[in-house]
């Protein structure tokens, strides 16, 4: 007799964070975005909001810093 195993609980290893950041006005902004950087970004007048999937606030902020190395992180909050 073959037993079937089903997964009844789903574990989520990351959640979404909203990261507010500023970009410098007096510099050329470098962007290092690749396919593995999963984030949504909205930038207006040097201020940005990124929605990032990560396992914590620090990692979410670091993902934004990887894409925008000159960014100043203002706030990181879970969604």
QUIPE-V605062 format. One record per pair of residues at least 24 apart in sequence whose C-alpha atoms are under 10 Angstrom apart, sorted by the first residue. I is the first residue (numbers start at 0). GAP is how many residues later the second one is. Records with the same first field share a line. If there is no record, write none. Layout:
# QUIPE-V605062
I = GAP / GAP
This chain:
# QUIPE-V605062
11 = 43
12 = 40 / 41 / 42 / 43
13 = 38 / 39 / 40 / 41 / 42 / 46
14 = 37 / 38 / 39 / 40 / 41 / 42 / 45 / 63 / 64
15 = 34 / 35 / 36 / 37 / 38 / 39 / 40 / 41 / 44 / 61 / 62 / 63
16 = 33 / 34 / 35 / 36 / 37 / 38 / 39 / 40 / 42 / 43 / 44 / 58 / 59 / 60 / 61 / 62
17 = 31 / 32 / 33 / 34 / 35 / 39 / 42 / 43 / 57 / 58 / 59 / 60 / 61
18 = 29 / 30 / 31 / 32 / 33 / 38 / 41 / 42 / 43 / 44 / 45 / 54 / 55 / 56 / 57 / 58 / 59
19 = 27 / 28 / 29 / 30 / 31 / 41 / 44 / 51 / 52 / 53 / 54 / 55 / 56 / 57
20 = 25 / 26 / 27 / 28 / 29 / 40 / 43 / 44 / 47 / 50 / 51 / 52 / 53 / 54 / 55
21 = 24 / 25 / 26 / 27 / 46 / 48 / 49 / 50 / 51 / 52
22 = 24 / 25 / 45 / 46 / 47 / 48 / 49 / 50
23 = 46 / 47 / 48
26 = 43
27 = 42
28 = 39 / 40 / 41 / 42
29 = 37 / 38 / 39 / 40 / 41
30 = 34 / 35 / 36 / 37 / 38 / 39
31 = 32 / 33 / 34 / 35 / 36 / 37
32 = 31 / 33 / 34 / 35
33 = 33
36 = 26 / 27 / 29 / 30
37 = 25 / 26
38 = 24 / 25 / 28
45 = 25
46 = 24 / 25 / 27
47 = 24 / 25 / 26
48 = 24 / 25 / 26 / 27
49 = 26
50 = 25 / 26 / 27 / 28
51 = 24 / 26 / 27
52 = 25 / 26
53 = 24
